[in-house]
């Protein structure tokens, strides 16, 4: 019935798969961490730009 599923009798065959999953999880964690870091930098740049624009707007109304 489930001929497509393969469960090895020798459990040592799981080690390479576990290592690959571990590598993928670590790379995913690093990628998400880099996205968050980049996002925070962009957010700070946007705040500074908004602050400059608001200051320029206030100065032009005087």
PyMOL Python script that loads the backbone (N, CA, C, O; Angstrom):
from pymol import cmd

cmd.read_pdbstr("""\
ATOM      1  N   UNK A   1       0.813  -1.195   0.000  1.00  0.00           N
ATOM      2  CA  UNK A   1       0.000   0.000   0.000  1.00  0.00           C
ATOM      3  C   UNK A   1       0.858   1.261   0.000  1.00  0.00           C
ATOM      4  O   UNK A   1       0.609   2.177  -0.784  1.00  0.00           O
ATOM      5  N   UNK A   2       1.857   1.319   0.862  1.00  0.00           N
ATOM      6  CA  UNK A   2       2.750   2.476   0.929  1.00  0.00           C
ATOM      7  C   UNK A   2       4.126   2.102   0.396  1.00  0.00           C
ATOM      8  O   UNK A   2       5.123   2.194   1.113  1.00  0.00           O
ATOM      9  N   UNK A   3       4.177   1.682  -0.855  1.00  0.00           N
ATOM     10  CA  UNK A   3       5.446   1.268  -1.448  1.00  0.00           C
ATOM     11  C   UNK A   3       6.385   2.442  -1.665  1.00  0.00           C
ATOM     12  O   UNK A   3       7.597   2.248  -1.760  1.00  0.00           O
ATOM     13  N   UNK A   4       5.856   3.650  -1.745  1.00  0.00           N
ATOM     14  CA  UNK A   4       6.690   4.820  -1.994  1.00  0.00           C
ATOM     15  C   UNK A   4       7.426   5.275  -0.738  1.00  0.00           C
ATOM     16  O   UNK A   4       8.371   6.058  -0.837  1.00  0.00           O
ATOM     17  N   UNK A   5       7.020   4.807   0.430  1.00  0.00           N
ATOM     18  CA  UNK A   5       7.678   5.204   1.675  1.00  0.00           C
ATOM     19  C   UNK A   5       8.778   4.199   1.996  1.00  0.00           C
ATOM     20  O   UNK A   5       8.575   2.987   1.925  1.00  0.00           O
ATOM     21  N   UNK A   6       9.941   4.726   2.349  1.00  0.00           N
ATOM     22  CA  UNK A   6      11.076   3.867   2.646  1.00  0.00           C
ATOM     23  C   UNK A   6      11.586   4.194   4.037  1.00  0.00           C
ATOM     24  O   UNK A   6      12.008   5.319   4.305  1.00  0.00           O
ATOM     25  N   UNK A   7      11.546   3.226   4.902  1.00  0.00           N
ATOM     26  CA  UNK A   7      12.084   3.373   6.248  1.00  0.00           C
ATOM     27  C   UNK A   7      13.195   2.352   6.403  1.00  0.00           C
ATOM     28  O   UNK A   7      12.929   1.154   6.492  1.00  0.00           O
ATOM     29  N   UNK A   8      14.442   2.815   6.437  1.00  0.00           N
ATOM     30  CA  UNK A   8      15.557   1.864   6.467  1.00  0.00           C
ATOM     31  C   UNK A   8      15.623   1.088   7.783  1.00  0.00           C
ATOM     32  O   UNK A   8      15.287   1.595   8.854  1.00  0.00           O
ATOM     33  N   UNK A   9      16.066  -0.152   7.655  1.00  0.00           N
ATOM     34  CA  UNK A   9      16.281  -0.977   8.848  1.00  0.00           C
ATOM     35  C   UNK A   9      17.524  -0.516   9.588  1.00  0.00           C
ATOM     36  O   UNK A   9      17.572  -0.548  10.818  1.00  0.00           O
ATOM     37  N   UNK A  10      18.530  -0.086   8.834  1.00  0.00           N
ATOM     38  CA  UNK A  10      19.757   0.420   9.438  1.00  0.00           C
ATOM     39  C   UNK A  10      19.543   1.899   9.753  1.00  0.00           C
ATOM     40  O   UNK A  10      19.467   2.725   8.843  1.00  0.00           O
ATOM     41  N   UNK A  11      19.448   2.224  11.001  1.00  0.00           N
ATOM     42  CA  UNK A  11      19.132   3.597  11.414  1.00  0.00           C
ATOM     43  C   UNK A  11      20.270   4.576  11.125  1.00  0.00           C
ATOM     44  O   UNK A  11      20.066   5.787  11.205  1.00  0.00           O
ATOM     45  N   UNK A  12      21.447   4.086  10.795  1.00  0.00           N
ATOM     46  CA  UNK A  12      22.557   4.973  10.439  1.00  0.00           C
ATOM     47  C   UNK A  12      22.284   5.713   9.125  1.00  0.00           C
ATOM     48  O   UNK A  12      22.909   6.735   8.842  1.00  0.00           O
ATOM     49  N   UNK A  13      21.360   5.199   8.338  1.00  0.00           N
ATOM     50  CA  UNK A  13      21.018   5.864   7.080  1.00  0.00           C
ATOM     51  C   UNK A  13      20.250   7.162   7.313  1.00  0.00           C
ATOM     52  O   UNK A  13      20.100   7.963   6.390  1.00  0.00           O
ATOM     53  N   UNK A  14      19.767   7.377   8.521  1.00  0.00           N
ATOM     54  CA  UNK A  14      19.080   8.620   8.851  1.00  0.00           C
ATOM     55  C   UNK A  14      20.057   9.772   9.091  1.00  0.00           C
ATOM     56  O   UNK A  14      19.663  10.935   9.007  1.00  0.00           O
ATOM     57  N   UNK A  15      21.300   9.475   9.383  1.00  0.00           N
ATOM     58  CA  UNK A  15      22.274  10.509   9.751  1.00  0.00           C
ATOM     59  C   UNK A  15      22.472  11.539   8.633  1.00  0.00           C
ATOM     60  O   UNK A  15      22.396  12.735   8.917  1.00  0.00           O
ATOM     61  N   UNK A  16      22.722  11.144   7.381  1.00  0.00           N
ATOM     62  CA  UNK A  16      22.881  12.174   6.330  1.00  0.00           C
ATOM     63  C   UNK A  16      21.638  13.052   6.166  1.00  0.00           C
ATOM     64  O   UNK A  16      21.750  14.258   5.944  1.00  0.00           O
ATOM     65  N   UNK A  17      20.469  12.451   6.275  1.00  0.00           N
ATOM     66  CA  UNK A  17      19.236  13.238   6.157  1.00  0.00           C
ATOM     67  C   UNK A  17      19.121  14.216   7.316  1.00  0.00           C
ATOM     68  O   UNK A  17      18.727  15.366   7.122  1.00  0.00           O
ATOM     69  N   UNK A  18      19.460  13.770   8.510  1.00  0.00           N
ATOM     70  CA  UNK A  18      19.413  14.652   9.674  1.00  0.00           C
ATOM     71  C   UNK A  18      20.397  15.806   9.518  1.00  0.00           C
ATOM     72  O   UNK A  18      20.076  16.945   9.859  1.00  0.00           O
ATOM     73  N   UNK A  19      21.580  15.524   9.008  1.00  0.00           N
ATOM     74  CA  UNK A  19      22.583  16.573   8.799  1.00  0.00           C
ATOM     75  C   UNK A  19      22.076  17.592   7.778  1.00  0.00           C
ATOM     76  O   UNK A  19      22.252  18.795   7.965  1.00  0.00           O
ATOM     77  N   UNK A  20      21.450  17.120   6.704  1.00  0.00           N
ATOM     78  CA  UNK A  20      20.917  18.037   5.691  1.00  0.00           C
ATOM     79  C   UNK A  20      19.805  18.907   6.265  1.00  0.00           C
ATOM     80  O   UNK A  20      19.746  20.104   5.984  1.00  0.00           O
ATOM     81  N   UNK A  21      18.931  18.320   7.059  1.00  0.00           N
ATOM     82  CA  UNK A  21      17.854  19.095   7.677  1.00  0.00           C
ATOM     83  C   UNK A  21      18.440  20.126   8.626  1.00  0.00           C
ATOM     84  O   UNK A  21      17.987  21.270   8.657  1.00  0.00           O
ATOM     85  N   UNK A  22      19.443  19.732   9.400  1.00  0.00           N
ATOM     86  CA  UNK A  22      20.090  20.654  10.332  1.00  0.00           C
ATOM     87  C   UNK A  22      20.739  21.821   9.587  1.00  0.00           C
ATOM     88  O   UNK A  22      20.626  22.971  10.011  1.00  0.00           O
ATOM     89  N   UNK A  23      21.412  21.527   8.486  1.00  0.00           N
ATOM     90  CA  UNK A  23      22.036  22.580   7.682  1.00  0.00           C
ATOM     91  C   UNK A  23      20.970  23.529   7.132  1.00  0.00           C
ATOM     92  O   UNK A  23      21.148  24.746   7.162  1.00  0.00           O
ATOM     93  N   UNK A  24      19.872  22.979   6.634  1.00  0.00           N
ATOM     94  CA  UNK A  24      18.798  23.823   6.094  1.00  0.00           C
ATOM     95  C   UNK A  24      18.187  24.706   7.172  1.00  0.00           C
ATOM     96  O   UNK A  24      17.902  25.878   6.926  1.00  0.00           O
ATOM     97  N   UNK A  25      17.984  24.159   8.356  1.00  0.00           N
ATOM     98  CA  UNK A  25      17.414  24.946   9.452  1.00  0.00           C
ATOM     99  C   UNK A  25      18.373  26.060   9.851  1.00  0.00           C
ATOM    100  O   UNK A  25      17.946  27.193  10.071  1.00  0.00           O
ATOM    101  N   UNK A  26      19.661  25.754   9.946  1.00  0.00           N
ATOM    102  CA  UNK A  26      20.646  26.778  10.310  1.00  0.00           C
ATOM    103  C   UNK A  26      20.727  27.876   9.255  1.00  0.00           C
ATOM    104  O   UNK A  26      20.787  29.058   9.594  1.00  0.00           O
ATOM    105  N   UNK A  27      20.729  27.495   7.984  1.00  0.00           N
ATOM    106  CA  UNK A  27      20.777  28.500   6.914  1.00  0.00           C
ATOM    107  C   UNK A  27      19.513  29.356   6.906  1.00  0.00           C
ATOM    108  O   UNK A  27      19.572  30.557   6.643  1.00  0.00           O
ATOM    109  N   UNK A  28      18.383  28.739   7.193  1.00  0.00           N
ATOM    110  CA  UNK A  28      17.133  29.498   7.278  1.00  0.00           C
ATOM    111  C   UNK A  28      17.193  30.499   8.415  1.00  0.00           C
ATOM    112  O   UNK A  28      16.792  31.652   8.255  1.00  0.00           O
ATOM    113  N   UNK A  29      17.693  30.063   9.566  1.00  0.00           N
ATOM    114  CA  UNK A  29      17.831  30.958  10.712  1.00  0.00           C
ATOM    115  C   UNK A  29      18.748  32.132  10.379  1.00  0.00           C
ATOM    116  O   UNK A  29      18.434  33.277  10.704  1.00  0.00           O
ATOM    117  N   UNK A  30      19.873  31.854   9.735  1.00  0.00           N
ATOM    118  CA  UNK A  30      20.802  32.923   9.365  1.00  0.00           C
ATOM    119  C   UNK A  30      20.170  33.889   8.359  1.00  0.00           C
ATOM    120  O   UNK A  30      20.360  35.100   8.462  1.00  0.00           O
ATOM    121  N   UNK A  31      19.429  33.364   7.400  1.00  0.00           N
ATOM    122  CA  UNK A  31      18.781  34.223   6.408  1.00  0.00           C
ATOM    123  C   UNK A  31      17.747  35.127   7.070  1.00  0.00           C
ATOM    124  O   UNK A  31      17.693  36.323   6.783  1.00  0.00           O
ATOM    125  N   UNK A  32      16.932  34.566   7.946  1.00  0.00           N
ATOM    126  CA  UNK A  32      15.921  35.372   8.639  1.00  0.00           C
ATOM    127  C   UNK A  32      16.589  36.429   9.497  1.00  0.00           C
ATOM    128  O   UNK A  32      16.130  37.570   9.552  1.00  0.00           O
ATOM    129  N   UNK A  33      17.667  36.059  10.163  1.00  0.00           N
ATOM    130  CA  UNK A  33      18.402  37.013  10.998  1.00  0.00           C
ATOM    131  C   UNK A  33      18.936  38.170  10.145  1.00  0.00           C
ATOM    132  O   UNK A  33      18.873  39.326  10.562  1.00  0.00           O
ATOM    133  N   UNK A  34      19.455  37.866   8.962  1.00  0.00           N
ATOM    134  CA  UNK A  34      19.968  38.910   8.079  1.00  0.00           C
ATOM    135  C   UNK A  34      18.835  39.799   7.567  1.00  0.00           C
ATOM    136  O   UNK A  34      19.007  41.013   7.463  1.00  0.00           O
ATOM    137  N   UNK A  35      17.688  39.216   7.249  1.00  0.00           N
ATOM    138  CA  UNK A  35      16.537  40.014   6.817  1.00  0.00           C
ATOM    139  C   UNK A  35      16.102  40.983   7.909  1.00  0.00           C
ATOM    140  O   UNK A  35      15.809  42.146   7.634  1.00  0.00           O
ATOM    141  N   UNK A  36      16.060  40.503   9.139  1.00  0.00           N
ATOM    142  CA  UNK A  36      15.652  41.361  10.254  1.00  0.00           C
ATOM    143  C   UNK A  36      16.662  42.482  10.454  1.00  0.00           C
ATOM    144  O   UNK A  36      16.284  43.634  10.668  1.00  0.00           O
ATOM    145  N   UNK A  37      17.942  42.146  10.385  1.00  0.00           N
ATOM    146  CA  UNK A  37      19.005  43.145  10.553  1.00  0.00           C
ATOM    147  C   UNK A  37      18.908  44.218   9.460  1.00  0.00           C
ATOM    148  O   UNK A  37      18.993  45.411   9.748  1.00  0.00           O
ATOM    149  N   UNK A  38      18.730  43.790   8.218  1.00  0.00           N
ATOM    150  CA  UNK A  38      18.606  44.721   7.099  1.00  0.00           C
ATOM    151  C   UNK A  38      17.355  45.582   7.255  1.00  0.00           C
ATOM    152  O   UNK A  38      17.384  46.781   6.978  1.00  0.00           O
ATOM    153  N   UNK A  39      16.271  44.976   7.695  1.00  0.00           N
ATOM    154  CA  UNK A  39      15.013  45.698   7.874  1.00  0.00           C
ATOM    155  C   UNK A  39      15.148  46.792   8.925  1.00  0.00           C
ATOM    156  O   UNK A  39      14.614  47.888   8.753  1.00  0.00           O
ATOM    157  N   UNK A  40      15.850  46.505  10.003  1.00  0.00           N
ATOM    158  CA  UNK A  40      16.044  47.514  11.046  1.00  0.00           C
ATOM    159  C   UNK A  40      16.866  48.689  10.526  1.00  0.00           C
ATOM    160  O   UNK A  40      16.579  49.841  10.850  1.00  0.00           O
ATOM    161  N   UNK A  41      17.889  48.401   9.719  1.00  0.00           N
ATOM    162  CA  UNK A  41      18.691  49.482   9.136  1.00  0.00           C
ATOM    163  C   UNK A  41      17.835  50.339   8.203  1.00  0.00           C
ATOM    164  O   UNK A  41      17.920  51.566   8.233  1.00  0.00           O
ATOM    165  N   UNK A  42      17.017  49.698   7.382  1.00  0.00           N
ATOM    166  CA  UNK A  42      16.148  50.433   6.468  1.00  0.00           C
ATOM    167  C   UNK A  42      15.111  51.249   7.233  1.00  0.00           C
ATOM    168  O   UNK A  42      14.770  52.361   6.828  1.00  0.00           O
ATOM    169  N   UNK A  43      14.611  50.703   8.333  1.00  0.00           N
ATOM    170  CA  UNK A  43      13.641  51.432   9.147  1.00  0.00           C
ATOM    171  C   UNK A  43      14.278  52.694   9.727  1.00  0.00           C
ATOM    172  O   UNK A  43      13.647  53.750   9.758  1.00  0.00           O
ATOM    173  N   UNK A  44      15.505  52.589  10.178  1.00  0.00           N
ATOM    174  CA  UNK A  44      16.205  53.753  10.735  1.00  0.00           C
ATOM    175  C   UNK A  44      16.444  54.803   9.646  1.00  0.00           C
ATOM    176  O   UNK A  44      16.288  55.999   9.889  1.00  0.00           O
ATOM    177  N   UNK A  45      16.822  54.352   8.448  1.00  0.00           N
ATOM    178  CA  UNK A  45      17.009  55.288   7.338  1.00  0.00           C
ATOM    179  C   UNK A  45      15.695  56.004   7.010  1.00  0.00           C
ATOM    180  O   UNK A  45      15.686  57.208   6.757  1.00  0.00           O
ATOM    181  N   UNK A  46      14.602  55.267   7.015  1.00  0.00           N
ATOM    182  CA  UNK A  46      13.294  55.863   6.721  1.00  0.00           C
ATOM    183  C   UNK A  46      12.910  56.879   7.789  1.00  0.00           C
ATOM    184  O   UNK A  46      12.355  57.930   7.471  1.00  0.00           O
ATOM    185  N   UNK A  47      13.198  56.578   9.046  1.00  0.00           N
ATOM    186  CA  UNK A  47      12.900  57.535  10.122  1.00  0.00           C
ATOM    187  C   UNK A  47      13.709  58.817   9.954  1.00  0.00           C
ATOM    188  O   UNK A  47      13.181  59.917  10.116  1.00  0.00           O
ATOM    189  N   UNK A  48      14.982  58.672   9.631  1.00  0.00           N
ATOM    190  CA  UNK A  48      15.830  59.851   9.441  1.00  0.00           C
ATOM    191  C   UNK A  48      15.329  60.681   8.260  1.00  0.00           C
ATOM    192  O   UNK A  48      15.282  61.908   8.343  1.00  0.00           O
ATOM    193  N   UNK A  49      14.960  60.028   7.175  1.00  0.00           N
ATOM    194  CA  UNK A  49      14.444  60.741   6.011  1.00  0.00           C
ATOM    195  C   UNK A  49      13.136  61.454   6.350  1.00  0.00           C
ATOM    196  O   UNK A  49      12.928  62.602   5.956  1.00  0.00           O
ATOM    197  N   UNK A  50      12.262  60.773   7.076  1.00  0.00           N
ATOM    198  CA  UNK A  50      11.001  61.392   7.483  1.00  0.00           C
ATOM    199  C   UNK A  50      11.258  62.605   8.376  1.00  0.00           C
ATOM    200  O   UNK A  50      10.596  63.634   8.242  1.00  0.00           O
ATOM    201  N   UNK A  51      12.212  62.477   9.276  1.00  0.00           N
ATOM    202  CA  UNK A  51      12.553  63.592  10.168  1.00  0.00           C
ATOM    203  C   UNK A  51      13.075  64.783   9.367  1.00  0.00           C
ATOM    204  O   UNK A  51      12.689  65.924   9.623  1.00  0.00           O
ATOM    205  N   UNK A  52      13.952  64.517   8.398  1.00  0.00           N
ATOM    206  CA  UNK A  52      14.483  65.589   7.560  1.00  0.00           C
ATOM    207  C   UNK A  52      13.371  66.255   6.757  1.00  0.00           C
ATOM    208  O   UNK A  52      13.335  67.480   6.638  1.00  0.00           O
ATOM    209  N   UNK A  53      12.468  65.454   6.210  1.00  0.00           N
ATOM    210  CA  UNK A  53      11.371  66.020   5.424  1.00  0.00           C
ATOM    211  C   UNK A  53      10.454  66.876   6.284  1.00  0.00           C
ATOM    212  O   UNK A  53      10.007  67.938   5.853  1.00  0.00           O
ATOM    213  N   UNK A  54      10.177  66.421   7.484  1.00  0.00           N
ATOM    214  CA  UNK A  54       9.318  67.198   8.384  1.00  0.00           C
ATOM    215  C   UNK A  54      10.000  68.503   8.786  1.00  0.00           C
ATOM    216  O   UNK A  54       9.343  69.541   8.869  1.00  0.00           O
ATOM    217  N   UNK A  55      11.306  68.463   9.036  1.00  0.00           N
ATOM    218  CA  UNK A  55      12.041  69.688   9.379  1.00  0.00           C
ATOM    219  C   UNK A  55      12.029  70.660   8.209  1.00  0.00           C
ATOM    220  O   UNK A  55      11.831  71.859   8.403  1.00  0.00           O
ATOM    221  N   UNK A  56      12.238  70.161   7.005  1.00  0.00           N
ATOM    222  CA  UNK A  56      12.213  71.017   5.817  1.00  0.00           C
ATOM    223  C   UNK A  56      10.824  71.604   5.595  1.00  0.00           C
ATOM    224  O   UNK A  56      10.689  72.760   5.194  1.00  0.00           O
ATOM    225  N   UNK A  57       9.805  70.815   5.854  1.00  0.00           N
ATOM    226  CA  UNK A  57       8.432  71.291   5.685  1.00  0.00           C
ATOM    227  C   UNK A  57       8.124  72.400   6.687  1.00  0.00           C
ATOM    228  O   UNK A  57       7.495  73.400   6.340  1.00  0.00           O
ATOM    229  N   UNK A  58       8.572  72.221   7.935  1.00  0.00           N
ATOM    230  CA  UNK A  58       8.340  73.243   8.954  1.00  0.00           C
ATOM    231  C   UNK A  58       9.106  74.522   8.636  1.00  0.00           C
ATOM    232  O   UNK A  58       8.590  75.620   8.847  1.00  0.00           O
ATOM    233  N   UNK A  59      10.334  74.393   8.131  1.00  0.00           N
ATOM    234  CA  UNK A  59      11.143  75.567   7.792  1.00  0.00           C
ATOM    235  C   UNK A  59      10.538  76.322   6.613  1.00  0.00           C
ATOM    236  O   UNK A  59      10.604  77.551   6.570  1.00  0.00           O
ATOM    237  N   UNK A  60       9.956  75.615   5.669  1.00  0.00           N
ATOM    238  CA  UNK A  60       9.401  76.286   4.489  1.00  0.00           C
ATOM    239  C   UNK A  60       8.105  77.028   4.819  1.00  0.00           C
ATOM    240  O   UNK A  60       7.725  77.941   4.086  1.00  0.00           O
ATOM    241  N   UNK A  61       7.416  76.656   5.907  1.00  0.00           N
ATOM    242  CA  UNK A  61       6.177  77.331   6.303  1.00  0.00           C
ATOM    243  C   UNK A  61       6.439  78.598   7.109  1.00  0.00           C
ATOM    244  O   UNK A  61       5.518  79.382   7.336  1.00  0.00           O
ATOM    245  N   UNK A  62       7.644  78.807   7.531  1.00  0.00           N
ATOM    246  CA  UNK A  62       7.952  79.988   8.367  1.00  0.00           C
ATOM    247  C   UNK A  62       8.018  81.240   7.557  1.00  0.00           C
ATOM    248  O   UNK A  62       8.265  82.316   8.102  1.00  0.00           O
TER     249      UNK A  62
END
""", "prot")
cmd.dss("prot")
cmd.show_as("cartoon", "prot")
cmd.util.cbc("prot")
cmd.orient("prot")
